[in-house]
Amino acid sequence: MVSSKQKTDIVNNFGDNDKDTGKAEVQIALLTSDIKNLQDHSAKHKKDYSSIRSLVKKVAQRRHLLNYLLKKDVNRYKAVIEKLGLRK
């Protein structure tokens, strides 16, 4: 779970203003930070299947948002990918 301080930092970095949480870029960035936290948790607790399931759901949700962004605006998609470091 992302703390409120981390959430405001992410929203300020990716959104137009501090309350712009509906933007696709902000949602992708929030999901990415949740995914990183769940990956760390899953590495320590290998048999915690409920958190592994939520990790898979969040990855799928981020993939759907990325596909939406790719269809809408390729430049915004590339900027998010580069800023978050999702592709190699």
C-alpha positions as CSV (number, residue, x, y, z in Angstrom):
1,M,0.0,0.0,0.0
2,V,1.3,3.4,-0.9
3,S,1.5,5.9,1.9
4,S,-0.3,9.3,1.6
5,K,3.0,11.1,1.3
6,Q,4.2,8.8,-1.5
7,K,0.8,9.2,-3.2
8,T,1.0,13.0,-3.1
9,D,4.5,12.9,-4.5
10,I,3.4,10.6,-7.4
11,V,0.4,12.8,-8.1
12,N,2.5,15.9,-8.2
13,N,5.1,14.3,-10.5
14,F,2.6,12.8,-13.0
15,G,-0.5,14.9,-12.7
16,D,-1.4,18.4,-13.8
17,N,-2.2,19.5,-10.2
18,D,-2.1,17.9,-6.8
19,K,-5.7,16.5,-7.0
20,D,-5.4,15.0,-10.5
21,T,-5.6,11.3,-9.6
22,G,-7.9,10.3,-12.5
23,K,-5.2,10.8,-15.1
24,A,-4.0,7.5,-16.7
25,E,-0.4,8.4,-16.1
26,V,-1.0,9.0,-12.3
27,Q,-2.9,5.7,-12.1
28,I,-0.1,3.8,-13.8
29,A,2.5,5.3,-11.5
30,L,0.4,4.5,-8.4
31,L,0.0,0.9,-9.6
32,T,3.7,0.6,-10.4
33,S,4.6,1.6,-6.8
34,D,2.1,-0.9,-5.4
35,I,3.5,-3.6,-7.7
36,K,7.0,-2.9,-6.5
37,N,5.9,-3.1,-2.9
38,L,4.1,-6.4,-3.5
39,Q,7.1,-7.8,-5.3
40,D,9.3,-7.1,-2.3
41,H,6.7,-8.7,0.0
42,S,6.3,-11.7,-2.3
43,A,10.1,-12.3,-2.3
44,K,10.1,-12.5,1.5
45,H,6.8,-14.4,1.9
46,K,6.6,-17.0,-0.9
47,K,3.5,-18.7,0.4
48,D,1.3,-15.6,0.8
49,Y,-0.9,-16.5,-2.1
50,S,-3.5,-13.7,-1.5
51,S,-0.8,-11.0,-2.0
52,I,0.5,-12.8,-5.1
53,R,-3.0,-12.8,-6.5
54,S,-3.4,-9.1,-5.8
55,L,0.0,-8.6,-7.5
56,V,-1.2,-10.3,-10.7
57,K,-4.4,-8.3,-10.6
58,K,-2.5,-5.0,-10.3
59,V,-0.2,-6.0,-13.1
60,A,-3.2,-6.7,-15.4
61,Q,-4.8,-3.5,-14.4
62,R,-1.6,-1.5,-15.2
63,R,-1.4,-3.4,-18.6
64,H,-5.0,-2.3,-19.5
65,L,-4.2,1.3,-18.6
66,L,-1.0,1.2,-20.7
67,N,-2.9,-0.2,-23.6
68,Y,-5.5,2.5,-23.3
69,L,-2.8,5.2,-23.2
70,L,-1.1,3.6,-26.2
71,K,-4.3,3.8,-28.2
72,K,-5.1,7.4,-27.1
73,D,-1.7,9.1,-27.3
74,V,1.6,7.4,-28.2
75,N,3.7,10.3,-26.9
76,R,2.2,10.2,-23.5
77,Y,2.6,6.4,-23.4
78,K,6.3,6.6,-24.3
79,A,6.8,9.4,-21.7
80,V,5.3,7.2,-18.9
81,I,7.3,4.2,-20.0
82,E,10.5,6.1,-19.9
83,K,9.8,8.0,-16.7
84,L,8.8,4.8,-14.8
85,G,11.5,2.6,-16.5
86,L,9.1,-0.2,-17.4
87,R,10.7,-1.3,-20.6
88,K,14.3,-2.2,-21.1
